[in-house]
Amino acid sequence: MTKRTACRILWQSMLLVACVPAVGCQLNVLALPYFLIAGEPKVDPAFKLVEKRKETKRVLVLAYADTGIRWGYQAIDDELTGLLVNQIQTADKRLEMVPDRSVREWKDRNADWVDKDPQMIGEHFDVDYVLFVEVTAFTLNTTQNQFLLQGHCDVLFKVWDVNKESLVFSNVFEKDYPSERSIELQDVTSEEQFRRLFLRRIAEELSWYVVPHRSADEIEDV
């Protein structure tokens, strides 16, 4: 059982204890799991891309990694794009994401895309928002010990509103993984598996800037 799962079960158990006296014998035990899941608290995003329940928006994710980072992790920006697109679309079905494959193909045809006007890019893809993700630092080992792993990344996250023709949100994301400690290399299947887990965690937490998440998701699985 992962830490996140254990935390969720504990929270649901506490909720059950609080709710049973209030509902008495009318509680439908079979419906209880659905009741608990529906009642799990959500944390609002820092910036809401959609406000109304039936509102929909079209969103483009563009990720970029500095040349020095790509030297060691060549596909990191494309991987992060795909993971972030999936995280956002799974979390909020009102957001229509430009497929990451289409983004890769466009970037391949436009080598100088980083220097292009974000408004022009947004209009080209016919989107409401452009999410810029610039990876400025990325490493799998901050400990300088070949037998330990603790990743670190710095990411500049920006939201460009195409309709308003302006930058509406910007933040620097810093992440150590795991947050509180290093882990031994022998405790993971491989360094590559650790890299994938780290990238998945980065994408998950970046998505929280624009979509809601459960409190229990803040518990890391490593």
C-alpha positions in Angstrom: 0.0 0.0 0.0 1.4 3.4 -1.0 1.5 6.4 1.4 -1.0 8.2 -0.8 -3.5 5.3 -0.6 -3.0 4.9 3.1 -3.6 8.6 3.6 -6.8 8.5 1.6 -8.1 5.5 3.5 -7.4 7.2 6.8 -9.2 10.3 5.7 -12.2 8.3 4.5 -12.3 6.4 7.8 -12.4 9.7 9.7 -15.1 11.0 7.5 -17.2 7.8 8.1 -16.9 8.2 11.9 -18.1 11.8 11.6 -20.9 11.0 9.2 -22.5 7.9 10.7 -24.0 9.6 13.9 -25.5 12.3 11.7 -27.3 9.9 9.2 -28.2 7.2 11.7 -29.7 4.0 10.4 -30.6 5.5 7.0 -27.0 5.1 5.8 -26.8 2.9 2.7 -23.6 0.9 3.3 -23.4 -0.2 -0.3 -23.3 3.4 -1.5 -20.8 4.4 1.2 -17.6 4.2 -1.0 -19.2 6.5 -3.6 -20.3 8.9 -0.9 -16.8 9.0 0.5 -15.1 9.5 -2.9 -17.5 12.3 -3.8 -16.9 14.0 -0.5 -13.1 14.0 -0.8 -12.0 17.6 -0.6 -10.5 19.4 -3.7 -7.9 22.1 -3.7 -8.6 24.9 -6.1 -5.9 25.7 -8.8 -3.8 28.9 -8.6 -5.4 30.0 -11.9 -8.7 28.8 -13.2 -8.9 28.2 -16.9 -12.6 27.6 -16.7 -15.2 29.1 -14.4 -18.6 27.8 -15.4 -19.7 24.2 -15.2 -20.6 23.9 -18.9 -17.8 26.2 -20.1 -15.1 24.7 -22.3 -11.7 26.0 -23.3 -9.1 24.8 -25.7 -5.5 24.6 -24.4 -2.0 24.2 -25.8 1.0 23.0 -23.8 4.5 24.1 -25.0 7.4 22.8 -23.1 11.1 23.8 -23.5 14.3 22.6 -21.9 17.6 24.5 -22.0 20.2 23.0 -24.3 22.4 21.9 -21.4 19.5 19.9 -20.0 18.6 18.3 -23.3 22.2 17.1 -23.7 21.6 14.6 -20.9 17.8 14.2 -21.2 17.1 14.7 -24.9 13.3 14.1 -24.9 12.5 15.7 -21.5 10.4 18.6 -22.9 8.3 16.3 -25.2 7.8 13.8 -22.4 6.7 16.5 -20.0 4.3 17.9 -22.6 2.6 14.5 -23.0 2.4 13.9 -19.3 1.0 17.4 -18.5 -1.6 17.2 -21.3 -2.8 13.9 -19.9 -2.9 15.2 -16.3 -4.9 18.3 -17.2 -7.4 16.6 -19.5 -8.0 13.8 -16.9 -8.6 16.3 -14.1 -11.0 18.5 -16.0 -13.0 17.3 -19.0 -14.0 20.9 -19.9 -10.5 21.5 -21.1 -9.8 20.4 -24.7 -6.0 19.8 -25.0 -4.1 20.0 -28.3 -2.6 16.5 -28.7 1.1 16.4 -27.8 1.8 14.6 -31.1 0.6 17.6 -33.0 2.7 19.9 -30.9 5.9 17.8 -31.5 5.2 17.8 -35.3 4.7 21.6 -35.3 7.9 22.1 -33.2 9.9 20.0 -35.6 8.7 22.2 -38.5 9.5 25.4 -36.6 12.9 25.1 -35.1 12.8 28.8 -33.9 9.4 28.4 -32.2 10.8 29.5 -28.9 11.3 33.0 -30.3 7.8 33.3 -31.8 5.1 35.5 -30.4 2.9 33.5 -28.0 -0.2 35.3 -29.4 0.7 34.1 -32.9 1.2 30.6 -31.7 -2.1 30.5 -29.8 -3.9 31.9 -32.9 -2.3 29.3 -35.1 -3.5 26.4 -32.9 -6.9 28.2 -32.4 -6.7 27.9 -28.6 -7.9 30.0 -25.6 -4.7 29.5 -23.6 -1.1 28.6 -24.1 0.8 27.0 -21.2 4.5 27.6 -21.4 6.7 25.2 -19.4 10.4 26.0 -19.4 12.7 23.5 -17.6 15.7 25.5 -16.4 17.2 22.9 -14.1 16.8 19.1 -14.0 18.9 16.4 -12.2 18.3 13.0 -10.8 21.0 13.2 -8.1 21.6 16.3 -5.9 23.6 14.3 -3.3 26.7 13.7 -5.5 26.6 10.1 -4.2 26.4 7.5 -7.0 24.4 5.1 -4.8 21.7 7.7 -3.8 19.0 9.4 -5.8 17.2 12.7 -5.1 15.9 14.6 -8.1 15.6 18.4 -8.4 14.0 20.6 -11.0 13.3 24.3 -11.6 10.5 25.1 -14.0 9.1 28.4 -15.2 5.3 28.0 -15.7 3.3 30.7 -17.7 -0.2 31.0 -18.9 -0.9 33.2 -21.9 -4.6 34.2 -22.5 -5.1 34.4 -26.3 -8.4 36.2 -26.0 -6.9 38.9 -23.8 -3.6 38.9 -25.7 -1.7 38.9 -22.4 0.2 36.9 -19.8 -2.2 36.2 -17.0 -0.2 33.8 -14.7 3.5 33.1 -14.1 5.3 31.2 -11.4 8.6 29.4 -10.7 8.2 25.8 -9.7 10.9 24.2 -7.7 10.8 20.5 -6.7 13.0 18.0 -4.9 12.0 14.4 -5.4 11.6 12.8 -2.9 10.9 16.0 -1.0 12.4 15.1 2.4 15.1 12.5 1.7 17.2 10.7 -0.8 16.7 7.1 -1.6 19.1 4.3 -2.3 19.6 3.3 -6.0 19.0 -0.3 -5.1 15.5 0.6 -3.9 14.3 1.4 -7.4 14.1 -0.9 -10.4 16.5 1.4 -12.4 17.6 5.0 -12.7 15.3 5.3 -15.8 12.3 4.2 -13.8 13.1 6.9 -11.2 13.4 9.5 -14.0 10.0 8.5 -15.3 8.4 8.7 -11.8 10.0 12.1 -11.2 8.8 13.5 -14.5 5.3 12.2 -13.8 5.3 13.9 -10.4 6.5 17.2 -12.0 3.7 17.0 -14.5 1.1 16.2 -11.8 2.1 19.1 -9.6 2.4 21.6 -12.5 -1.2 20.7 -13.5 -2.3 21.9 -10.0 -1.7 25.4 -11.2 -4.6 25.2 -13.5 -6.8 22.3 -12.4 -8.1 21.2 -8.9 -6.6 18.3 -7.1 -7.3 16.1 -4.1 -5.5 16.8 -0.8 -4.4 13.2 -0.6 -2.6 13.6 -4.0 0.0 15.8 -2.2 1.4 12.7 -0.6 4.3 11.4 -2.7 4.5 7.9 -4.0 8.2 6.9 -4.3 
